[in-house]
């Protein structure tokens, strides 16, 4: 109830008040509307933009992989292999190298 009253009284939301006064929004629909539906158009645009930005940020960082011919795939014997290195154990241990064959998709790792 409080949310409904605040959205109707909001000075930045004249569209909602005019729709209510003109009868474009019936009372039965008004009481079931969510906060997103009651929000002003400007706020809806900001929420959509923020949602798109959050989706983009949620994708996360992609590991940078280098393609080389130094490694041989154990499955298809091709030399087109991408790899990246990551510290998976303590700092005094060597890096772990993760390899992926670009031809068959075979994956392996070694230290």
N, CA, C and O atoms as a printed pandas DataFrame, in Angstrom:
     atom_number atom_name residue_name chain_id  residue_number  x_coord  y_coord  z_coord
0              1         N          UNK        A               1    0.830   -1.195    0.000
1              2        CA          UNK        A               1    0.000    0.000    0.000
2              3         C          UNK        A               1    0.871    1.254    0.000
3              4         O          UNK        A               1    0.618    2.211   -0.732
4              5         N          UNK        A               2    1.913    1.221    0.848
5              6        CA          UNK        A               2    2.816    2.372    0.952
6              7         C          UNK        A               2    3.502    2.642   -0.392
7              8         O          UNK        A               2    3.625    3.793   -0.811
8              9         N          UNK        A               3    3.941    1.590   -1.051
9             10        CA          UNK        A               3    4.607    1.735   -2.347
10            11         C          UNK        A               3    3.650    2.342   -3.378
11            12         O          UNK        A               3    4.044    3.202   -4.165
12            13         N          UNK        A               4    2.419    1.898   -3.369
13            14        CA          UNK        A               4    1.417    2.421   -4.291
14            15         C          UNK        A               4    1.187    3.913   -4.073
15            16         O          UNK        A               4    1.143    4.685   -5.030
16            17         N          UNK        A               5    1.041    4.315   -2.816
17            18        CA          UNK        A               5    0.826    5.735   -2.493
18            19         C          UNK        A               5    2.036    6.577   -2.883
19            20         O          UNK        A               5    1.886    7.665   -3.440
20            21         N          UNK        A               6    3.243    6.070   -2.588
21            22        CA          UNK        A               6    4.456    6.831   -2.925
22            23         C          UNK        A               6    4.602    7.004   -4.437
23            24         O          UNK        A               6    5.029    8.063   -4.896
24            25         N          UNK        A               7    4.259    5.989   -5.207
25            26        CA          UNK        A               7    4.350    6.104   -6.660
26            27         C          UNK        A               7    3.308    7.064   -7.215
27            28         O          UNK        A               7    3.586    7.777   -8.179
28            29         N          UNK        A               8    2.133    7.099   -6.639
29            30        CA          UNK        A               8    1.106    8.034   -7.103
30            31         C          UNK        A               8    1.481    9.467   -6.747
31            32         O          UNK        A               8    1.240   10.379   -7.538
32            33         N          UNK        A               9    2.066    9.682   -5.571
33            34        CA          UNK        A               9    2.445   11.028   -5.129
34            35         C          UNK        A               9    3.750   11.543   -5.757
35            36         O          UNK        A               9    4.040   12.738   -5.693
36            37         N          UNK        A              10    4.518   10.661   -6.350
37            38        CA          UNK        A              10    5.818   11.024   -6.909
38            39         C          UNK        A              10    5.658   12.117   -7.971
39            40         O          UNK        A              10    4.954   11.933   -8.964
40            41         N          UNK        A              11    6.322   13.258   -7.747
41            42        CA          UNK        A              11    6.230   14.392   -8.681
42            43         C          UNK        A              11    6.890   14.086  -10.028
43            44         O          UNK        A              11    6.577   14.725  -11.032
44            45         N          UNK        A              12    7.785   13.125  -10.048
45            46        CA          UNK        A              12    8.470   12.760  -11.289
46            47         C          UNK        A              12    7.684   11.706  -12.084
47            48         O          UNK        A              12    8.170   11.193  -13.092
48            49         N          UNK        A              13    6.479   11.393  -11.625
49            50        CA          UNK        A              13    5.667   10.383  -12.282
50            51         C          UNK        A              13    4.278   10.923  -12.637
51            52         O          UNK        A              13    3.275   10.359  -12.199
52            53         N          UNK        A              14    4.200   12.010  -13.428
53            54        CA          UNK        A              14    2.885   12.552  -13.774
54            55         C          UNK        A              14    2.097   11.636  -14.721
55            56         O          UNK        A              14    0.872   11.728  -14.790
56            57         N          UNK        A              15    2.789   10.761  -15.445
57            58        CA          UNK        A              15    2.096    9.862  -16.372
58            59         C          UNK        A              15    1.156    8.920  -15.613
59            60         O          UNK        A              15    0.041    8.657  -16.064
60            61         N          UNK        A              16    1.606    8.416  -14.465
61            62        CA          UNK        A              16    0.779    7.498  -13.689
62            63         C          UNK        A              16   -0.481    8.197  -13.191
63            64         O          UNK        A              16   -1.578    7.645  -13.275
64            65         N          UNK        A              17   -0.321    9.413  -12.672
65            66        CA          UNK        A              17   -1.487   10.157  -12.176
66            67         C          UNK        A              17   -2.473   10.464  -13.298
67            68         O          UNK        A              17   -3.683   10.331  -13.117
68            69         N          UNK        A              18   -1.958   10.873  -14.453
69            70        CA          UNK        A              18   -2.863   11.204  -15.560
70            71         C          UNK        A              18   -3.586    9.953  -16.075
71            72         O          UNK        A              18   -4.756   10.028  -16.449
72            73         N          UNK        A              19   -2.904    8.817  -16.096
73            74        CA          UNK        A              19   -3.552    7.577  -16.529
74            75         C          UNK        A              19   -4.634    7.160  -15.544
75            76         O          UNK        A              19   -5.678    6.641  -15.939
76            77         N          UNK        A              20   -4.379    7.390  -14.257
77            78        CA          UNK        A              20   -5.389    7.068  -13.250
78            79         C          UNK        A              20   -6.609    7.966  -13.385
79            80         O          UNK        A              20   -7.742    7.489  -13.331
80            81         N          UNK        A              21   -6.384    9.269  -13.562
81            82        CA          UNK        A              21   -7.488   10.220  -13.659
82            83         C          UNK        A              21   -8.297   10.036  -14.939
83            84         O          UNK        A              21   -9.512   10.231  -14.935
84            85         N          UNK        A              22   -7.643    9.665  -16.024
85            86        CA          UNK        A              22   -8.341    9.451  -17.297
86            87         C          UNK        A              22   -9.052    8.103  -17.345
87            88         O          UNK        A              22   -9.881    7.872  -18.225
88            89         N          UNK        A              23   -8.736    7.217  -16.411
89            90        CA          UNK        A              23   -9.358    5.899  -16.407
90            91         C          UNK        A              23   -8.647    4.889  -17.278
91            92         O          UNK        A              23   -9.183    3.812  -17.541
92            93         N          UNK        A              24   -7.431    5.222  -17.739
93            94        CA          UNK        A              24   -6.667    4.285  -18.561
94            95         C          UNK        A              24   -6.219    3.065  -17.746
95            96         O          UNK        A              24   -6.078    1.968  -18.286
96            97         N          UNK        A              25   -6.002    3.267  -16.455
97            98        CA          UNK        A              25   -5.631    2.168  -15.557
98            99         C          UNK        A              25   -6.798    1.942  -14.601
99           100         O          UNK        A              25   -7.076    2.800  -13.763
100          101         N          UNK        A              26   -7.477    0.821  -14.708
101          102        CA          UNK        A              26   -8.587    0.552  -13.782
102          103         C          UNK        A              26   -8.047    0.231  -12.384
103          104         O          UNK        A              26   -6.901   -0.192  -12.233
104          105         N          UNK        A              27   -8.876    0.436  -11.384
105          106        CA          UNK        A              27   -8.472    0.207   -9.991
106          107         C          UNK        A              27   -8.091   -1.247   -9.758
107          108         O          UNK        A              27   -7.184   -1.528   -8.975
108          109         N          UNK        A              28   -8.761   -2.166  -10.418
109          110        CA          UNK        A              28   -8.440   -3.584  -10.232
110          111         C          UNK        A              28   -7.024   -3.911  -10.723
111          112         O          UNK        A              28   -6.353   -4.777  -10.161
112          113         N          UNK        A              29   -6.580   -3.224  -11.759
113          114        CA          UNK        A              29   -5.224   -3.451  -12.263
114          115         C          UNK        A              29   -4.210   -2.698  -11.409
115          116         O          UNK        A              29   -3.098   -3.181  -11.198
116          117         N          UNK        A              30   -4.582   -1.526  -10.920
117          118        CA          UNK        A              30   -3.672   -0.696  -10.138
118          119         C          UNK        A              30   -3.170   -1.424   -8.891
119          120         O          UNK        A              30   -1.987   -1.339   -8.561
120          121         N          UNK        A              31   -4.040   -2.123   -8.211
121          122        CA          UNK        A              31   -3.646   -2.780   -6.967
122          123         C          UNK        A              31   -2.767   -4.004   -7.203
123          124         O          UNK        A              31   -2.121   -4.480   -6.270
124          125         N          UNK        A              32   -2.728   -4.520   -8.419
125          126        CA          UNK        A              32   -1.881   -5.680   -8.716
126          127         C          UNK        A              32   -0.608   -5.323   -9.457
127          128         O          UNK        A              32    0.192   -6.212   -9.748
128          129         N          UNK        A              33   -0.389   -4.047   -9.776
129          130        CA          UNK        A              33    0.799   -3.621  -10.513
130          131         C          UNK        A              33    2.032   -3.692   -9.623
131          132         O          UNK        A              33    1.967   -3.393   -8.430
132          133         N          UNK        A              34    3.165   -4.095  -10.217
133          134        CA          UNK        A              34    4.428   -4.169   -9.482
134          135         C          UNK        A              34    5.069   -2.784   -9.430
135          136         O          UNK        A              34    4.632   -1.858  -10.114
136          137         N          UNK        A              35    6.107   -2.659   -8.613
137          138        CA          UNK        A              35    6.825   -1.382   -8.525
138          139         C          UNK        A              35    7.435   -0.987   -9.861
139          140         O          UNK        A              35    7.479    0.197  -10.196
140          141         N          UNK        A              36    7.904   -1.960  -10.622
141          142        CA          UNK        A              36    8.487   -1.667  -11.930
142          143         C          UNK        A              36    7.437   -1.098  -12.887
143          144         O          UNK        A              36    7.743   -0.218  -13.692
144          145         N          UNK        A              37    6.214   -1.594  -12.803
145          146        CA          UNK        A              37    5.142   -1.087  -13.669
146          147         C          UNK        A              37    4.685    0.307  -13.239
147          148         O          UNK        A              37    4.259    1.106  -14.073
148          149         N          UNK        A              38    4.774    0.600  -11.945
149          150        CA          UNK        A              38    4.354    1.900  -11.431
150          151         C          UNK        A              38    5.421    2.979  -11.608
151          152         O          UNK        A              38    5.111    4.168  -11.529
152          153         N          UNK        A              39    6.643    2.591  -11.841
153          154        CA          UNK        A              39    7.763    3.535  -11.905
154          155         C          UNK        A              39    7.617    4.496  -13.080
155          156         O          UNK        A              39    6.982    4.175  -14.085
156          157         N          UNK        A              40    8.220    5.696  -12.940
157          158        CA          UNK        A              40    8.217    6.653  -14.058
158          159         C          UNK        A              40    9.023    6.107  -15.245
159          160         O          UNK        A              40    9.887    5.246  -15.077
160          161         N          UNK        A              41    8.727    6.615  -16.431
161          162        CA          UNK        A              41    9.401    6.145  -17.643
162          163         C          UNK        A              41   10.905    6.337  -17.566
163          164         O          UNK        A              41   11.665    5.478  -18.014
164          165         N          UNK        A              42   11.345    7.462  -17.001
165          166        CA          UNK        A              42   12.778    7.742  -16.897
166          167         C          UNK        A              42   13.461    6.699  -16.013
167          168         O          UNK        A              42   14.560    6.242  -16.326
168          169         N          UNK        A              43   12.818    6.326  -14.920
169          170        CA          UNK        A              43   13.368    5.315  -14.024
170          171         C          UNK        A              43   13.372    3.941  -14.688
171          172         O          UNK        A              43   14.292    3.152  -14.470
172          173         N          UNK        A              44   12.358    3.651  -15.492
173          174        CA          UNK        A              44   12.311    2.384  -16.220
174          175         C          UNK        A              44   13.482    2.278  -17.186
175          176         O          UNK        A              44   14.094    1.217  -17.314
176          177         N          UNK        A              45   13.796    3.386  -17.869
177          178        CA          UNK        A              45   14.929    3.395  -18.795
178          179         C          UNK        A              45   16.233    3.183  -18.046
179          180         O          UNK        A              45   17.098    2.430  -18.493
180          181         N          UNK        A              46   16.375    3.857  -16.888
181          182        CA          UNK        A              46   17.591    3.696  -16.094
182          183         C          UNK        A              46   17.729    2.260  -15.597
183          184         O          UNK        A              46   18.832    1.713  -15.587
184          185         N          UNK        A              47   16.628    1.648  -15.187
185          186        CA          UNK        A              47   16.664    0.262  -14.707
186          187         C          UNK        A              47   17.030   -0.690  -15.841
187          188         O          UNK        A              47   17.775   -1.645  -15.623
188          189         N          UNK        A              48   16.520   -0.448  -17.044
189          190        CA          UNK        A              48   16.844   -1.301  -18.191
190          191         C          UNK        A              48   18.323   -1.169  -18.553
191          192         O          UNK        A              48   18.983   -2.163  -18.855
192          193         N          UNK        A              49   18.837    0.056  -18.520
193          194        CA          UNK        A              49   20.248    0.284  -18.809
194          195         C          UNK        A              49   21.126   -0.404  -17.771
195          196         O          UNK        A              49   22.119   -1.045  -18.114
196          197         N          UNK        A              50   20.756   -0.268  -16.511
197          198        CA          UNK        A              50   21.508   -0.904  -15.429
198          199         C          UNK        A              50   21.454   -2.419  -15.550
199          200         O          UNK        A              50   22.448   -3.097  -15.291
200          201         N          UNK        A              51   20.310   -2.951  -15.937
201          202        CA          UNK        A              51   20.168   -4.396  -16.126
202          203         C          UNK        A              51   21.099   -4.889  -17.235
203          204         O          UNK        A              51   21.763   -5.914  -17.077
204          205         N          UNK        A              52   21.150   -4.163  -18.358
205          206        CA          UNK        A              52   22.042   -4.549  -19.455
206          207         C          UNK        A              52   23.505   -4.478  -19.028
207          208         O          UNK        A              52   24.301   -5.351  -19.374
208          209         N          UNK        A              53   23.855   -3.436  -18.275
209          210        CA          UNK        A              53   25.232   -3.292  -17.788
210          211         C          UNK        A              53   25.591   -4.435  -16.850
211          212         O          UNK        A              53   26.693   -4.978  -16.928
212          213         N          UNK        A              54   24.667   -4.806  -15.961
213          214        CA          UNK        A              54   24.923   -5.907  -15.036
214          215         C          UNK        A              54   25.081   -7.230  -15.766
215          216         O          UNK        A              54   25.904   -8.058  -15.379
216          217         N          UNK        A              55   24.291   -7.437  -16.827
217          218        CA          UNK        A              55   24.443   -8.657  -17.618
218          219         C          UNK        A              55   25.807   -8.707  -18.289
219          220         O          UNK        A              55   26.445   -9.759  -18.343
220          221         N          UNK        A              56   26.252   -7.556  -18.800
221          222        CA          UNK        A              56   27.557   -7.490  -19.439
222          223         C          UNK        A              56   28.664   -7.750  -18.428
223          224         O          UNK        A              56   29.607   -8.490  -18.710
224          225         N          UNK        A              57   28.549   -7.133  -17.233
225          226        CA          UNK        A              57   29.569   -7.310  -16.199
226          227         C          UNK        A              57   29.567   -8.730  -15.650
227          228         O          UNK        A              57   30.614   -9.227  -15.236
228          229         N          UNK        A              58   28.428   -9.385  -15.638
229          230        CA          UNK        A              58   28.331  -10.736  -15.092
230          231         C          UNK        A              58   29.009  -11.762  -15.985
231          232         O          UNK        A              58   29.314  -12.866  -15.533
232          233         N          UNK        A              59   29.245  -11.425  -17.218
233          234        CA          UNK        A              59   29.902  -12.373  -18.108
234          235         C          UNK        A              59   31.321  -12.664  -17.644
235          236         O          UNK        A              59   31.862  -13.734  -17.923
236          237         N          UNK        A              60   31.924  -11.718  -16.939
237          238        CA          UNK        A              60   33.236  -11.954  -16.356
238          239         C          UNK        A              60   34.359  -11.872  -17.362
239          240         O          UNK        A              60   34.162  -11.703  -18.565
240          241         N          UNK        A              61   35.527  -11.997  -16.815
241          242        CA          UNK        A              61   36.725  -11.919  -17.634
242          243         C          UNK        A              61   36.968  -13.251  -18.332
243          244         O          UNK        A              61   36.727  -14.317  -17.765
244          245         N          UNK        A              62   37.436  -13.178  -19.534
245          246        CA          UNK        A              62   37.765  -14.362  -20.308
246          247         C          UNK        A              62   39.275  -14.535  -20.278
247          248         O          UNK        A              62   40.024  -13.573  -20.447
248          249         N          UNK        A              63   39.709  -15.759  -20.064
249          250        CA          UNK        A              63   41.135  -16.019  -20.035
250          251         C          UNK        A              63   41.748  -15.713  -21.396
251          252         O          UNK        A              63   41.219  -16.108  -22.435
252          253         N          UNK        A              64   42.858  -15.012  -21.371
253          254        CA          UNK        A              64   43.595  -14.718  -22.594
254          255         C          UNK        A              64   44.367  -15.976  -22.970
255          256         O          UNK        A              64   45.171  -16.475  -22.183
256          257         N          UNK        A              65   44.125  -16.483  -24.166
257          258        CA          UNK        A              65   44.777  -17.711  -24.602
258          259         C          UNK        A              65   45.643  -17.427  -25.818
259          260         O          UNK        A              65   45.253  -16.686  -26.720
260          261         N          UNK        A              66   46.804  -18.022  -25.824
261          262        CA          UNK        A              66   47.720  -17.884  -26.952
262          263         C          UNK        A              66   47.694  -19.181  -27.759
263          264         O          UNK        A              66   47.587  -20.267  -27.189
264          265         N          UNK        A              67   47.793  -19.070  -29.073
265          266        CA          UNK        A              67   47.829  -20.250  -29.937
266          267         C          UNK        A              67   49.271  -20.457  -30.380
267          268         O          UNK        A              67   49.941  -19.523  -30.820
268          269         N          UNK        A              68   49.736  -21.697  -30.256
269          270        CA          UNK        A              68   51.119  -22.001  -30.596
270          271         C          UNK        A              68   51.209  -23.360  -31.281
271          272         O          UNK        A              68   50.246  -24.126  -31.304
272          273         N          UNK        A              69   52.382  -23.643  -31.836
273          274        CA          UNK        A              69   52.641  -24.961  -32.436
274          275         C          UNK        A              69   53.649  -25.747  -31.601
275          276         O          UNK        A              69   54.163  -26.769  -32.055
276          277         N          UNK        A              70   53.934  -25.284  -30.390
277          278        CA          UNK        A              70   54.900  -25.957  -29.520
278          279         C          UNK        A              70   54.347  -27.220  -28.890
279          280         O          UNK        A              70   55.117  -28.121  -28.553
280          281         N          UNK        A              71   53.035  -27.315  -28.720
281          282        CA          UNK        A              71   52.420  -28.472  -28.091
282          283         C          UNK        A              71   51.754  -29.330  -29.150
283          284         O          UNK        A              71   51.277  -28.828  -30.167
284          285         N          UNK        A              72   51.728  -30.629  -28.898
285          286        CA          UNK        A              72   51.090  -31.575  -29.813
286          287         C          UNK        A              72   49.897  -32.181  -29.090
287          288         O          UNK        A              72   50.021  -32.635  -27.952
288          289         N          UNK        A              73   48.752  -32.190  -29.743
289          290        CA          UNK        A              73   47.547  -32.800  -29.177
290          291         C          UNK        A              73   47.743  -34.312  -29.115
291          292         O          UNK        A              73   48.140  -34.932  -30.102
292          293         N          UNK        A              74   47.467  -34.897  -27.962
293          294        CA          UNK        A              74   47.617  -36.337  -27.802
294          295         C          UNK        A              74   46.532  -37.131  -28.498
295          296         O          UNK        A              74   46.680  -38.336  -28.704
296          297         N          UNK        A              75   45.455  -36.480  -28.861
297          298        CA          UNK        A              75   44.325  -37.176  -29.474
298          299         C          UNK        A              75   44.419  -37.178  -31.001
299          300         O          UNK        A              75   44.344  -38.233  -31.629
300          301         N          UNK        A              76   44.585  -35.984  -31.599
301          302        CA          UNK        A              76   44.581  -35.899  -33.064
302          303         C          UNK        A              76   45.963  -35.592  -33.654
303          304         O          UNK        A              76   46.119  -35.530  -34.874
304          305         N          UNK        A              77   46.960  -35.402  -32.787
305          306        CA          UNK        A              77   48.360  -35.157  -33.182
306          307         C          UNK        A              77   48.572  -33.857  -33.968
307          308         O          UNK        A              77   49.583  -33.703  -34.653
308          309         N          UNK        A              78   47.617  -32.922  -33.869
309          310        CA          UNK        A              78   47.767  -31.627  -34.520
310          311         C          UNK        A              78   48.596  -30.705  -33.634
311          312         O          UNK        A              78   48.709  -30.928  -32.429
312          313         N          UNK        A              79   49.176  -29.669  -34.237
313          314        CA          UNK        A              79   50.033  -28.748  -33.497
314          315         C          UNK        A              79   49.390  -27.366  -33.313
315          316         O          UNK        A              79   50.092  -26.413  -32.974
316          317         N          UNK        A              80   48.100  -27.237  -33.524
317          318        CA          UNK        A              80   47.408  -25.959  -33.323
318          319         C          UNK        A              80   46.718  -26.006  -31.959
319          320         O          UNK        A              80   45.572  -26.440  -31.838
320          321         N          UNK        A              81   47.441  -25.549  -30.942
321          322        CA          UNK        A              81   46.995  -25.669  -29.561
322          323         C          UNK        A              81   46.994  -24.286  -28.907
323          324         O          UNK        A              81   47.968  -23.542  -29.020
324          325         N          UNK        A              82   45.912  -23.949  -28.231
325          326        CA          UNK        A              82   45.868  -22.713  -27.454
326          327         C          UNK        A              82   46.126  -23.067  -25.998
327          328         O          UNK        A              82   45.805  -24.168  -25.550
328          329         N          UNK        A              83   46.714  -22.119  -25.257
329          330        CA          UNK        A              83   47.045  -22.400  -23.868
330          331         C          UNK        A              83   46.989  -21.132  -23.036
331          332         O          UNK        A              83   47.073  -20.022  -23.562
332          333         N          UNK        A              84   46.847  -21.313  -21.737
333          334        CA          UNK        A              84   46.992  -20.230  -20.775
334          335         C          UNK        A              84   47.571  -20.819  -19.508
335          336         O          UNK        A              84   47.458  -22.019  -19.258
336          337         N          UNK        A              85   48.189  -19.971  -18.714
337          338        CA          UNK        A              85   48.826  -20.425  -17.488
338          339         C          UNK        A              85   48.182  -19.762  -16.286
339          340         O          UNK        A              85   47.761  -18.607  -16.340
340          341         N          UNK        A              86   48.113  -20.541  -15.168
341          342        CA          UNK        A              86   47.493  -20.030  -13.961
342          343         C          UNK        A              86   48.222  -20.617  -12.752
343          344         O          UNK        A              86   48.658  -21.768  -12.766
344          345         N          UNK        A              87   48.341  -19.801  -11.715
345          346        CA          UNK        A              87   48.937  -20.277  -10.472
346          347         C          UNK        A              87   47.862  -21.013   -9.677
347          348         O          UNK        A              87   46.977  -20.382   -9.101
348          349         N          UNK        A              88   47.933  -22.337   -9.643
349          350        CA          UNK        A              88   46.897  -23.129   -8.968
350          351         C          UNK        A              88   47.364  -23.680   -7.632
351          352         O          UNK        A              88   46.549  -24.137   -6.829
352          353         N          UNK        A              89   48.654  -23.642   -7.389
353          354        CA          UNK        A              89   49.181  -24.161   -6.127
354          355         C          UNK        A              89   49.930  -23.041   -5.413
355          356         O          UNK        A              89   49.744  -21.871   -5.745
356          357         N          UNK        A              90   50.754  -23.372   -4.461
357          358        CA          UNK        A              90   51.461  -22.336   -3.698
358          359         C          UNK        A              90   52.432  -21.573   -4.595
359          360         O          UNK        A              90   52.759  -22.012   -5.698
360          361         N          UNK        A              91   52.877  -20.444   -4.109
361          362        CA          UNK        A              91   53.691  -19.533   -4.919
362          363         C          UNK        A              91   55.052  -20.111   -5.274
363          364         O          UNK        A              91   55.641  -19.710   -6.277
364          365         N          UNK        A              92   55.571  -21.051   -4.468
365          366        CA          UNK        A              92   56.887  -21.606   -4.778
366          367         C          UNK        A              92   56.809  -22.780   -5.759
367          368         O          UNK        A              92   57.838  -23.365   -6.098
368          369         N          UNK        A              93   55.610  -23.131   -6.215
369          370        CA          UNK        A              93   55.419  -24.181   -7.213
370          371         C          UNK        A              93   55.296  -23.534   -8.600
371          372         O          UNK        A              93   54.950  -22.357   -8.699
372          373         N          UNK        A              94   55.577  -24.294   -9.672
373          374        CA          UNK        A              94   55.462  -23.710  -11.021
374          375         C          UNK        A              94   54.002  -23.486  -11.423
375          376         O          UNK        A              94   53.083  -24.032  -10.812
376          377         N          UNK        A              95   53.810  -22.676  -12.458
377          378        CA          UNK        A              95   52.478  -22.417  -12.989
378          379         C          UNK        A              95   51.909  -23.680  -13.631
379          380         O          UNK        A              95   52.659  -24.526  -14.117
380          381         N          UNK        A              96   50.596  -23.803  -13.632
381          382        CA          UNK        A              96   49.927  -24.892  -14.338
382          383         C          UNK        A              96   49.525  -24.373  -15.709
383          384         O          UNK        A              96   48.939  -23.296  -15.819
384          385         N          UNK        A              97   49.835  -25.126  -16.748
385          386        CA          UNK        A              97   49.503  -24.743  -18.113
386          387         C          UNK        A              97   48.295  -25.549  -18.566
387          388         O          UNK        A              97   48.305  -26.779  -18.511
388          389         N          UNK        A              98   47.257  -24.857  -19.013
389          390        CA          UNK        A              98   46.034  -25.482  -19.511
390          391         C          UNK        A              98   46.032  -25.371  -21.027
391          392         O          UNK        A              98   46.140  -24.273  -21.573
392          393         N          UNK        A              99   45.909  -26.515  -21.711
393          394        CA          UNK        A              99   45.969  -26.541  -23.179
394          395         C          UNK        A              99   44.643  -27.014  -23.764
395          396         O          UNK        A              99   43.943  -27.836  -23.172
396          397         N          UNK        A             100   44.312  -26.476  -24.946
397          398        CA          UNK        A             100   43.123  -26.891  -25.689
398          399         C          UNK        A             100   43.492  -27.002  -27.154
399          400         O          UNK        A             100   44.028  -26.061  -27.739
400          401         N          UNK        A             101   43.207  -28.141  -27.743
401          402        CA          UNK        A             101   43.456  -28.325  -29.172
402          403         C          UNK        A             101   42.399  -27.543  -29.940
403          404         O          UNK        A             101   41.205  -27.685  -29.677
404          405         N          UNK        A             102   42.825  -26.733  -30.871
405          406        CA          UNK        A             102   41.906  -25.920  -31.664
406          407         C          UNK        A             102   41.175  -26.747  -32.723
407          408         O          UNK        A             102   40.138  -26.322  -33.232
408          409         N          UNK        A             103   41.700  -27.906  -33.051
409          410        CA          UNK        A             103   41.087  -28.748  -34.083
410          411         C          UNK        A             103   40.002  -29.664  -33.511
411          412         O          UNK        A             103   38.877  -29.691  -34.012
412          413         N          UNK        A             104   40.348  -30.420  -32.453
413          414        CA          UNK        A             104   39.392  -31.412  -31.940
414          415         C          UNK        A             104   38.793  -31.033  -30.596
415          416         O          UNK        A             104   37.841  -31.679  -30.156
416          417         N          UNK        A             105   39.315  -30.008  -29.927
417          418        CA          UNK        A             105   38.753  -29.570  -28.651
418          419         C          UNK        A             105   39.282  -30.333  -27.449
419          420         O          UNK        A             105   38.824  -30.102  -26.330
420          421         N          UNK        A             106   40.225  -31.227  -27.649
421          422        CA          UNK        A             106   40.811  -31.979  -26.538
422          423         C          UNK        A             106   41.480  -31.017  -25.561
423          424         O          UNK        A             106   42.146  -30.065  -25.969
424          425         N          UNK        A             107   41.291  -31.281  -24.241
425          426        CA          UNK        A             107   41.869  -30.399  -23.213
426          427         C          UNK        A             107   42.743  -31.214  -22.281
427          428         O          UNK        A             107   42.424  -32.356  -21.952
428          429         N          UNK        A             108   43.868  -30.609  -21.852
429          430        CA          UNK        A             108   44.742  -31.232  -20.875
430          431         C          UNK        A             108   45.507  -30.142  -20.149
431          432         O          UNK        A             108   45.491  -28.974  -20.540
432          433         N          UNK        A             109   46.182  -30.555  -19.073
433          434        CA          UNK        A             109   46.982  -29.613  -18.299
434          435         C          UNK        A             109   48.264  -30.290  -17.864
435          436         O          UNK        A             109   48.351  -31.515  -17.778
436          437         N          UNK        A             110   49.259  -29.453  -17.591
437          438        CA          UNK        A             110   50.510  -29.956  -17.038
438          439         C          UNK        A             110   51.178  -28.844  -16.243
439          440         O          UNK        A             110   50.866  -27.664  -16.402
440          441         N          UNK        A             111   52.102  -29.252  -15.383
441          442        CA          UNK        A             111   52.786  -28.271  -14.518
442          443         C          UNK        A             111   54.167  -27.971  -15.028
443          444         O          UNK        A             111   54.886  -27.171  -14.429
